[in-house]
Amino acid sequence: MNRYAFWILMILPWFWLALFLLQSREMKNIALILLALILHLSIVINIRRKTVGLSVSETFKAFVPFWGWKEYKRLYFH
């Protein structure tokens, strides 16, 4: 997966969530959608991790500010 497809898959679901929240106010639906978004983002990050060649520990390190800067750049901008 190239970085452009990765960013589109990261941003697009949140755009659809914002549009949905403007129309619906039921908490049951919002909770299900947020769970689906968390699942979607974890799958997209895992596919990107495998494409770039990061290990699981390097991926978790990428989420720690200032410590995993090299892994962060590799995961999101390589």
Protein Blocks (a to p, Z undefined) as FASTA:
>chain_A
ZZklmmmmmmmmmmmmmmmmmmpccfklmmmmmmmmmmmmmmmmmmmmmmnopafklmmm
mmpghklmmmmmmmmmZZ
